[in-house]
Every structure is written in C-alpha cells, then in structure tokens.
C-alpha cells in the first residue's frame, strides 16, 4: 500500500515554499558590529589568516562540513536519463538526508553536461569550495571514468554513491549472511544481475571482502559477461567468464544473488537450485527480481533483502553515505578509500547483532528485531548507526594514512555525534514550525 498519493508528494515539494532545502546563516547579523565582522571590514581577518595558512579554511569557513551533490541527471533513480532539472528534486533530497542523518551541509549542483571530461574539469574547479564531492545519478560507464579521474586529481573525498553506497550496505548484509549460513566469502559463488554502476561496484567490493572474481557471474541486458563477447568495456571485462551460460544455469549452486536490474527475472526454481541458505538481494525498485513471498516459498531458509521498506533487510544507501562522509570530513580525509568502506560495512554488520532499542521498534510499527535471516542489516532509522559507522570510518581514515586532522579521542568523538545530529534536527524542526 502506498504511503502517499501523487498529489501529496507534489504538495510536499511545493509548500510551504518550493523545494526541500534552504540556506541559513550560522552567525548573527543584527548589529553594526555583526555586519562589520560578517562582511567588511572584519572578514578580511579571516581571509588573511587563510591566505597565510590554507589549512585554516576549515576553521574560519564552513568548507570542512560542506559536500557538493553533483549530477547530470543521466541515470536518476529508476527514472533513467531525465536530465539535470528533472533530477534536481533527488539531489535536494540527498541534501536533506545528509543533514538529517549526519549534520552534513550540502549544495546540490546539477550540470547540463554529458561529456565526462568536461564534467571532470568542472568538478575539479570546485575543490576550494567543498570538503567533499558526492557524485550522483551519472550513468555508466562514464561514471567510472569521472570518479576514478577525480579521485586521482582532487585532494578531497570523491564518492559516487550509486556505486559504493549500495556496495557497502549489501556488503554488510553479505558478511552477516555468511556468518548465519556458516560460509566464508572466499568460498562463495555470487550471481549479479545488472552490470551498471552499482552492480560493478558491488562486485568490486565483494572481491575486497574476499570473494574470488572467478566466482562472480555478472549479467547485463545482453546476458552473461563472458570472454566471447566483443561489446564489453574494461569494467565489465574484469568479470568475464570463460564460458557462456544462462542466468538459470549460473544460479545453480550459487550462494548469493544480487539483483540491480528488472522485476520478475528470477523464478522459484532458480532459488531452489541455489546453495543451502541462499542470499538473495533483489533490489530492483519498486518491484524486485523476485518477490519476498516467492523467494520464501521456494526456500523458506533463504536470506532475503530488497530495496523496499515493507519487507525485511531493506537495502538503503542512507545507512551509508551520510556516515561515511561525516567520518571522512571530521578526520580531514583526502579520500574515501577501500579501508574506510570496509570499516563502514563491518560496523553495520556488527551493529545488527546488538539488541535493538525500543525506539527503533516503535519507528517501525512496534516490530521486534533480532539478529537472524530476517534482520541482517540495521534499520535505516536506527539512530545508533552514526555512533557505530562514523567512528569506524574516521579510524580507518587515520589508520590508512589519508587523515589530515586525526581525532585524538575516538570515544569522546563517538559520544558527541548523536547530540550533534539531534541538534541539527531540532533546528530543522524549529524552521518547519516557523512556516506554519
């Protein structure tokens, strides 16, 4: 059942003022003294301090807490290439999630450009403004070239969430599913349906977690990625199997299926042919590759996840990107590397094993959650995620040598994170009230 009507969704975006974000000052500007410090002549003190030592830009400006959400609208959600203007509501929404879940400020930037090299040049020029770059809804394979190049040429975190957000969340679920099913990643056979940005990034991440690339069977709209095909880009070619087979054949004995493609692709018989306690992450939205009911009917002991809120184990990127950036920004990380992403996934996997507080249960209609096949990933509205994931990311940044502002007391840092987010939410609530 839909939680809203079309009219309600449009009204939400239009009233009481158009859009979902607003820029507000953090300092008073009520007196002549305030005005003289905010702008001229007092602003010169901050300017000259930064001119003498550019590392102070994060001390005297909001740069260290400011992320650019950048898109050209070529691969928006499940809507496809709808363009930068039509994609703007999504980018604004991303900004809301950054702020409400991790108190990260965002400017969304929609680019009327499809040439990847031109996008790279535009984004590179923005580095003085931002502490991090979140690339969003840019189609494959261009997104890989754009992110890879920007990561090499910029000195701030660059993160394409369509790739890595999904990878981190499914990676966390995969780790816990392996534990429940008493298997190890290095022994797993994984079938991936969908060879776009998310599919390839997930496969790469599973390899980082221990899966043998030779045991990953990846499918796109033309079938299996295999060595006999002449239409493969280098990102797909990395997973080319030696021999061709159908999806049904690949599913035989598979430990995990990851779907990032289209509804109805997987049958009950395919699920029955998989290994014991199979893991099925069917993430096509709004209708998955196989329904929860069909998967469970085929193999009651399967470990099933979807992108939907109304079934167990929701694969939701909001459990990843806000907290990854929060930790990266606070540690002054120059990038979000593999160690930080693995730390994020492992922290989420560990949190799922902890007793779930009553507040989380109430947020989901009074349901009780206990670690097991139907609860392998923390719920997206679990307020403890920031206390688990963010310090883990910051610690990994420091240990991997990409932190420019090491956090001396991680325990104290962890305790302050929830209070910070609560304060940000309280400010937002006060703003909402002022509109009424």
C-alpha positions as CSV (number, residue, x, y, z in Angstrom):
1,X,0.0,0.0,0.0
2,X,1.4,3.4,-1.0
3,X,2.2,5.7,1.9
4,X,1.2,8.8,-0.1
5,X,-0.7,10.0,-3.1
6,X,0.8,11.7,-6.2
7,X,-0.9,15.0,-5.0
8,X,0.6,14.7,-1.5
9,X,4.1,14.1,-2.9
10,X,3.8,17.2,-5.2
11,X,2.4,19.3,-2.4
12,X,5.3,18.2,-0.2
13,X,7.8,19.5,-2.7
14,X,5.9,22.8,-3.3
15,X,4.7,24.0,0.1
16,X,5.2,26.0,2.2
17,X,8.0,27.1,-0.1
18,X,9.2,25.3,-3.2
19,X,12.0,22.7,-2.8
20,X,13.3,20.9,0.2
21,X,16.4,22.9,1.4
22,X,17.2,26.4,2.5
23,X,20.4,28.2,3.2
24,X,20.6,29.9,6.6
25,X,23.3,31.9,8.4
26,X,25.0,30.4,11.4
27,X,26.1,33.8,12.9
28,X,24.0,36.8,14.0
29,X,23.8,39.8,11.7
30,X,21.7,42.2,13.8
31,X,24.0,45.0,14.7
32,X,26.5,47.2,13.0
33,X,29.3,45.2,14.7
34,X,27.8,41.9,13.5
35,X,27.7,43.3,9.9
36,X,31.2,44.6,10.0
37,X,32.5,41.2,11.2
38,X,30.4,39.2,8.8
39,X,31.5,41.1,5.8
40,X,33.5,44.3,5.5
41,X,36.0,45.1,7.0
42,X,36.1,42.2,9.6
43,X,36.0,39.4,7.1
44,X,39.5,40.4,6.0
45,X,40.9,39.0,9.2
46,X,39.6,35.5,8.2
47,X,40.7,36.0,4.6
48,X,44.3,36.9,5.5
49,X,44.6,34.1,8.1
50,X,43.6,31.6,5.4
51,X,45.9,33.3,2.9
52,X,48.8,32.7,5.3
53,X,47.8,29.1,6.1
54,X,45.3,27.5,3.8
55,X,44.6,24.7,6.2
56,X,42.6,27.2,8.3
57,X,39.9,27.3,5.6
58,X,38.1,24.7,7.7
59,X,38.4,26.7,10.8
60,X,37.1,30.0,9.5
61,X,34.6,28.8,6.9
62,X,32.0,26.0,6.5
63,X,34.1,24.2,3.9
64,X,35.0,21.3,6.2
65,X,31.3,20.4,6.6
66,X,30.2,21.2,3.1
67,X,29.6,18.5,0.4
68,X,28.6,19.0,-3.2
69,X,26.0,16.6,-4.6
70,X,26.7,16.7,-8.3
71,X,24.6,15.1,-11.1
72,X,23.9,15.5,-14.8
73,X,20.6,13.5,-14.5
74,X,21.6,10.7,-16.9
75,X,20.7,7.8,-14.5
76,X,18.2,9.1,-12.0
77,X,16.9,6.5,-9.5
78,X,14.7,4.2,-11.6
79,X,13.7,7.0,-13.9
80,X,16.7,6.9,-16.3
81,X,18.1,9.8,-18.3
82,X,15.6,12.5,-17.3
83,X,18.1,15.4,-17.3
84,X,19.6,17.7,-14.7
85,X,16.5,19.8,-14.0
86,X,14.2,16.8,-13.5
87,X,16.9,15.2,-11.4
88,X,17.1,18.2,-9.0
89,X,14.4,17.0,-6.6
90,X,16.5,13.9,-6.0
91,X,19.7,15.9,-5.3
92,X,17.8,18.2,-2.9
93,X,16.5,15.1,-1.2
94,X,20.0,13.8,-0.9
95,X,20.9,17.1,0.8
96,X,18.1,16.5,3.3
97,X,19.4,13.1,4.1
98,X,22.9,14.3,4.6
99,X,21.8,16.9,7.0
100,X,19.2,15.0,9.0
101,X,21.2,11.8,9.4
102,X,24.7,13.2,9.8
103,X,24.6,17.1,10.0
104,X,26.5,17.4,6.8
105,X,25.7,20.6,4.8
106,X,25.1,20.2,1.0
107,X,24.9,22.4,-2.1
108,X,23.3,20.4,-4.9
109,X,24.8,21.1,-8.3
110,X,23.0,19.9,-11.5
111,X,25.2,20.0,-14.6
112,X,23.9,20.5,-18.2
113,X,26.7,18.4,-19.5
114,X,27.2,14.8,-20.6
115,X,30.8,14.9,-21.8
116,X,32.7,13.1,-18.9
117,X,35.9,15.0,-19.4
118,X,34.1,18.3,-19.3
119,X,32.3,17.2,-16.1
120,X,35.7,16.3,-14.6
121,X,37.0,19.8,-15.4
122,X,34.0,21.5,-13.9
123,X,34.1,19.5,-10.7
124,X,37.9,19.9,-10.2
125,X,37.4,23.7,-10.2
126,X,35.0,23.4,-7.2
127,X,37.6,22.0,-4.8
128,X,38.2,25.3,-3.0
129,X,34.5,25.4,-2.1
130,X,33.8,21.9,-0.8
131,X,35.2,19.4,1.7
132,X,33.8,16.5,-0.3
133,X,32.1,15.5,-3.6
134,X,29.2,13.2,-3.8
135,X,28.6,12.2,-7.4
136,X,25.0,11.1,-8.0
137,X,22.9,9.5,-10.8
138,X,25.5,9.7,-13.6
139,X,25.2,6.8,-16.0
140,X,27.8,4.0,-16.5
141,X,30.4,3.6,-17.9
142,X,31.1,7.4,-17.8
143,X,30.6,7.5,-14.0
144,X,33.6,5.2,-13.5
145,X,36.0,7.4,-15.6
146,X,34.7,10.5,-13.9
147,X,35.1,9.2,-10.3
148,X,38.5,7.5,-11.0
149,X,39.9,10.6,-12.5
150,X,38.6,13.0,-9.8
151,X,39.9,10.7,-7.1
152,X,43.3,10.9,-8.6
153,X,43.3,14.6,-9.2
154,X,41.5,16.1,-6.2
155,X,42.6,16.2,-2.6
156,X,39.2,15.8,-1.0
157,X,36.9,12.8,-0.8
158,X,35.1,11.9,-4.1
159,X,32.4,9.3,-3.8
160,X,29.9,8.0,-6.3
161,X,27.1,6.8,-4.1
162,X,25.3,4.9,-6.8
163,X,28.3,2.6,-6.8
164,X,29.7,2.5,-3.3
165,X,26.7,3.1,-1.2
166,X,24.9,0.0,-2.4
167,X,28.2,-1.9,-2.2
168,X,28.7,-1.0,1.5
169,X,25.1,-1.9,2.5
170,X,24.9,-5.1,0.6
171,X,28.4,-5.9,1.8
172,X,27.3,-5.6,5.4
173,X,24.4,-7.9,4.7
174,X,26.6,-10.3,2.9
175,X,29.0,-10.6,5.8
176,X,26.2,-11.4,8.2
177,X,24.5,-13.8,5.8
178,X,27.8,-15.7,5.5
179,X,28.0,-15.9,9.3
180,X,24.4,-17.2,9.6
181,X,24.9,-19.7,6.8
182,X,28.4,-20.8,8.1
183,X,30.2,-20.0,5.0
184,X,33.2,-17.8,4.1
185,X,33.2,-15.1,1.4
186,X,36.2,-16.7,-0.4
187,X,34.1,-19.8,-0.9
188,X,31.0,-18.1,-2.2
189,X,29.6,-18.1,-5.7
190,X,27.9,-14.8,-6.5
191,X,25.5,-14.0,-9.3
192,X,25.0,-10.4,-10.2
193,X,22.2,-9.2,-12.4
194,X,22.8,-5.7,-13.6
195,X,26.3,-4.5,-14.8
196,X,25.8,-0.8,-14.3
197,X,27.5,1.4,-11.7
198,X,26.1,-0.3,-8.7
199,X,26.5,-3.9,-10.0
200,X,30.1,-3.5,-10.9
201,X,30.9,-1.6,-7.7
202,X,29.3,-4.2,-5.6
203,X,31.2,-7.0,-7.3
204,X,34.4,-5.0,-6.7
205,X,33.5,-4.6,-3.0
206,X,32.8,-8.3,-2.6
207,X,36.2,-9.1,-4.0
208,X,37.7,-6.7,-1.4
209,X,35.7,-8.7,1.2
210,X,37.3,-12.0,0.0
211,X,35.2,-13.3,-2.9
212,X,37.2,-14.8,-5.8
213,X,36.5,-12.8,-9.0
214,X,36.3,-16.1,-10.9
215,X,33.2,-16.9,-8.8
216,X,31.3,-13.8,-9.8
217,X,28.8,-14.3,-12.6
218,X,27.6,-11.0,-13.9
219,X,24.8,-10.4,-16.3
220,X,23.7,-7.3,-18.2
221,X,20.7,-6.9,-20.6
222,X,22.5,-9.0,-23.2
223,X,23.3,-11.9,-21.0
224,X,26.3,-13.2,-19.2
225,X,29.5,-11.2,-19.2
226,X,31.9,-13.7,-20.8
227,X,35.0,-13.7,-22.9
228,X,33.3,-14.4,-26.2
229,X,31.5,-11.0,-26.2
230,X,33.0,-8.1,-28.2
231,X,30.9,-5.4,-26.6
232,X,32.4,-5.2,-23.1
233,X,34.0,-2.1,-21.6
234,X,37.0,-2.7,-19.3
235,X,34.9,-2.5,-16.2
236,X,32.6,-5.4,-17.3
237,X,35.5,-7.3,-18.9
238,X,37.1,-7.7,-15.4
239,X,34.3,-10.2,-14.7
240,X,34.2,-12.0,-18.0
241,X,33.7,-15.8,-17.5
242,X,35.4,-18.2,-19.8
243,X,32.2,-19.9,-21.0
244,X,28.7,-18.6,-21.7
245,X,25.7,-19.7,-19.6
246,X,22.1,-18.6,-18.9
247,X,21.0,-17.0,-15.7
248,X,19.2,-20.2,-14.6
249,X,22.5,-22.2,-15.1
250,X,24.5,-19.7,-13.2
251,X,22.1,-19.8,-10.3
252,X,22.7,-23.5,-9.7
253,X,24.7,-23.8,-6.6
254,X,25.1,-20.0,-6.2
255,X,25.5,-18.8,-2.6
256,X,24.3,-15.3,-3.4
257,X,22.2,-13.4,-5.9
258,X,22.3,-9.6,-6.2
259,X,19.7,-8.0,-8.4
260,X,20.1,-4.5,-9.7
261,X,18.1,-4.9,-12.9
262,X,14.4,-5.6,-13.6
263,X,11.4,-7.2,-11.9
264,X,10.4,-10.8,-12.4
265,X,13.8,-12.0,-13.6
266,X,14.3,-14.8,-11.0
267,X,11.9,-17.8,-10.6
268,X,11.2,-20.0,-7.7
269,X,13.0,-22.9,-9.5
270,X,16.1,-20.7,-9.7
271,X,16.1,-20.1,-6.0
272,X,15.6,-23.8,-5.3
273,X,18.7,-24.6,-7.4
274,X,20.9,-22.3,-5.2
275,X,23.1,-23.4,-2.3
276,X,21.7,-24.0,1.1
277,X,20.6,-20.8,2.9
278,X,20.9,-18.8,-0.2
279,X,21.3,-15.0,0.0
280,X,19.0,-13.1,-2.3
281,X,19.3,-9.3,-2.5
282,X,16.7,-8.4,-5.1
283,X,17.0,-4.6,-5.3
284,X,15.0,-3.6,-8.5
285,X,12.6,-0.9,-7.5
286,X,9.7,-0.8,-6.9
287,X,9.3,-4.4,-7.9
288,X,12.2,-6.8,-7.2
289,X,13.7,-9.5,-9.4
290,X,11.7,-12.0,-7.3
291,X,9.2,-11.1,-4.6
292,X,9.9,-11.8,-1.0
293,X,6.9,-14.2,-0.9
294,X,8.1,-16.2,-3.9
295,X,11.6,-16.5,-2.6
296,X,10.5,-17.6,0.8
297,X,8.0,-20.1,-0.7
298,X,10.8,-21.6,-2.8
299,X,13.3,-21.8,0.0
300,X,12.0,-20.8,3.5
301,X,15.5,-20.6,4.8
302,X,16.7,-18.1,2.3
303,X,18.1,-14.8,3.5
304,X,16.2,-12.2,1.5
305,X,16.7,-8.4,1.1
306,X,15.1,-5.8,-1.2
307,X,15.1,-2.1,-1.7
308,X,11.6,-1.8,-0.2
309,X,10.6,-0.6,3.3
310,X,7.8,-3.1,3.7
311,X,10.0,-6.2,3.8
312,X,12.9,-7.4,5.9
313,X,16.5,-6.4,5.2
314,X,16.0,-3.2,3.3
315,X,19.0,-2.2,1.1
316,X,19.0,1.5,1.7
317,X,22.0,3.7,0.9
318,X,21.0,6.2,3.6
319,X,22.7,3.8,6.1
320,X,26.0,4.5,4.3
321,X,26.8,7.8,2.6
322,X,25.9,10.3,5.4
323,X,28.0,8.5,7.9
324,X,30.9,7.8,5.5
325,X,31.1,11.5,4.7
326,X,30.7,12.5,8.4
327,X,33.7,10.4,9.4
328,X,35.8,11.4,6.3
329,X,35.1,15.1,6.9
330,X,35.8,15.1,10.6
331,X,39.1,13.2,10.1
332,X,40.1,15.6,7.2
333,X,40.4,12.6,4.9
334,X,41.8,13.3,1.4
335,X,39.7,10.4,0.0
336,X,37.2,7.7,0.9
337,X,39.2,4.6,0.3
338,X,38.6,0.9,0.4
339,X,39.6,0.6,4.0
340,X,37.0,3.2,5.0
341,X,34.2,1.4,3.0
342,X,35.1,-2.0,4.5
343,X,35.1,-0.4,8.0
344,X,31.6,1.0,7.3
345,X,30.3,-2.4,6.2
346,X,31.8,-4.2,9.1
347,X,30.4,-1.7,11.6
348,X,26.9,-2.1,10.2
349,X,27.2,-5.8,10.3
350,X,28.3,-5.7,13.9
351,X,25.5,-3.3,14.9
352,X,22.9,-5.7,13.5
353,X,24.0,-8.2,16.2
354,X,23.3,-5.8,19.0
355,X,20.0,-5.6,21.0
356,X,17.6,-3.3,19.2
357,X,16.3,-0.4,21.3
358,X,12.6,0.2,21.8
359,X,12.7,3.5,19.9
360,X,13.7,1.6,16.7
361,X,10.9,-0.9,17.2
362,X,8.4,2.0,17.6
363,X,9.7,3.7,14.4
364,X,8.7,0.5,12.5
365,X,5.2,0.0,13.9
366,X,6.2,-1.9,17.1
367,X,8.0,-4.7,15.3
368,X,10.8,-6.5,17.2
369,X,14.1,-7.2,15.5
370,X,16.6,-9.9,16.4
371,X,19.7,-10.8,14.5
372,X,18.9,-13.6,12.1
373,X,17.9,-14.3,8.5
374,X,15.2,-11.5,8.5
375,X,17.4,-9.0,10.3
376,X,21.0,-8.9,9.0
377,X,21.2,-5.1,8.4
378,X,20.4,-2.3,10.8
379,X,17.2,-0.4,10.1
380,X,17.9,2.9,8.3
381,X,16.1,4.8,11.1
382,X,18.3,3.3,13.8
383,X,19.9,6.4,15.5
384,X,22.9,4.3,16.7
385,X,24.3,3.9,13.1
386,X,26.2,7.2,13.4
387,X,27.8,6.1,16.7
388,X,29.0,2.8,15.1
389,X,29.7,3.6,11.5
390,X,31.2,7.1,11.6
391,X,33.9,6.5,14.2
392,X,34.8,3.3,12.3
393,X,35.2,5.3,9.1
394,X,37.3,8.0,10.8
395,X,39.5,5.4,12.5
396,X,40.1,3.7,9.1
397,X,41.0,7.0,7.5
398,X,43.6,7.6,10.2
399,X,45.0,4.1,10.1
400,X,45.2,4.1,6.3
401,X,47.1,7.4,6.2
402,X,44.5,9.6,4.5
403,X,43.6,11.7,7.5
404,X,44.9,15.3,7.8
405,X,43.1,16.0,11.1
406,X,43.4,12.9,13.3
407,X,40.8,12.6,16.0
408,X,42.6,12.1,19.3
409,X,39.8,10.7,21.4
410,X,37.5,8.5,19.3
411,X,35.4,7.5,22.3
412,X,34.6,11.2,23.1
413,X,34.0,11.8,19.4
414,X,31.5,8.9,19.2
415,X,29.6,10.3,22.2
416,X,29.2,13.7,20.6
417,X,27.9,12.5,17.3
418,X,24.3,11.7,18.3
419,X,24.0,15.1,20.2
420,X,25.2,16.9,17.0
421,X,22.6,15.2,14.8
422,X,19.8,15.8,17.4
423,X,20.7,19.5,17.5
424,X,20.6,19.7,13.7
425,X,17.2,18.0,13.7
426,X,15.9,20.4,16.4
427,X,17.0,23.4,14.3
428,X,15.1,21.9,11.3
429,X,12.0,21.3,13.4
430,X,12.1,25.0,14.6
431,X,12.3,26.0,10.9
432,X,9.3,23.9,10.0
433,X,7.3,25.4,12.8
434,X,8.1,28.9,11.6
435,X,6.5,28.2,8.3
436,X,3.1,27.2,9.8
